[in-house]
């Protein structure tokens, strides 16, 4: 059975995360779609659930020198360095055009001190058409000797609390995978007032040219993304889902509708697709279509029923 569409959309795919209603659970991942408009010539942005912009800071940043991207087996290593035009320029130059589409907009925000985050949020609060904020806490806190904010529950909670005090929209905190206790980190951020969590960010990796014996990335280390990290991401979503009550957005190596369903079953309410868009710019649209097909094939009435439906009971004997 093929379900009737409303305005070309499948109503069975509608989800709500942190009070934000998405037409479907497929979003772009930060850093992989620019500011969203880069995909405008390729497909109607209204066909996907949401756009999560590349990281924005209060002031523009130039990023790292090249080489900044390296292909790896089943993935990609990047060290772009959070290059961006700044929060104010985003509001003035990008947001008006994004508002022409019926798509939810999450602005990814980063900083190197709590004040950096708060300053950026103050600016973005003026942006008509922004639906929520995603905090990238995988940054070193320069006031704490370079400690990675996302690796320390206390620091992550402090950033979350400070942002929640000033934010006019829901706050989603993006977890680093480079932690040993994802459940503890998730609980700390939930207690600090976060409206949702997204996970995971990239893993730290290195690629070496064996001819020159030098790193292939100018920054030496980079963030590993793509299918290679998907099992790690699914595991962390599963563990976070068991630890907190707030909704989760799954990220990490998702390329197909089947990948997305895996994250939903593990406990995510929505997903973000990133690296796959580099080799298939239509990956998000194909995933949306694939989710409708999955519901048809399985006789599932709503995508929402998949969230957290993982069966951990012992398998029947003989299996």
Secondary structure as UniProt FT lines:
FT   STRAND          5..6
FT   TURN            7..8
FT   STRAND          9..10
FT   HELIX           11..13
FT   STRAND          15..17
FT   TURN            18..19
FT   STRAND          20..22
FT   STRAND          26..28
FT   TURN            30..31
FT   TURN            34..36
FT   HELIX           37..39
FT   TURN            40..42
FT   HELIX           45..47
FT   STRAND          50..52
FT   STRAND          69..72
FT   TURN            73..74
FT   STRAND          75..78
FT   HELIX           87..89
FT   HELIX           90..94
FT   HELIX           95..98
FT   TURN            99..100
FT   STRAND          104..109
FT   HELIX           114..124
FT   TURN            125..126
FT   TURN            128..129
FT   STRAND          132..136
FT   STRAND          140..141
FT   HELIX           142..144
FT   TURN            145..146
FT   STRAND          147..148
FT   HELIX           149..151
FT   HELIX           153..166
FT   STRAND          170..174
FT   HELIX           182..191
FT   TURN            192..193
FT   STRAND          196..199
FT   STRAND          203..206
FT   STRAND          208..209
FT   TURN            210..213
FT   STRAND          214..215
FT   TURN            218..219
FT   STRAND          221..225
FT   HELIX           227..229
FT   HELIX           230..243
FT   STRAND          247..251
FT   HELIX           257..266
FT   STRAND          270..273
FT   HELIX           276..279
FT   TURN            281..282
FT   HELIX           283..298
FT   HELIX           303..306
FT   TURN            307..308
FT   TURN            317..318
//
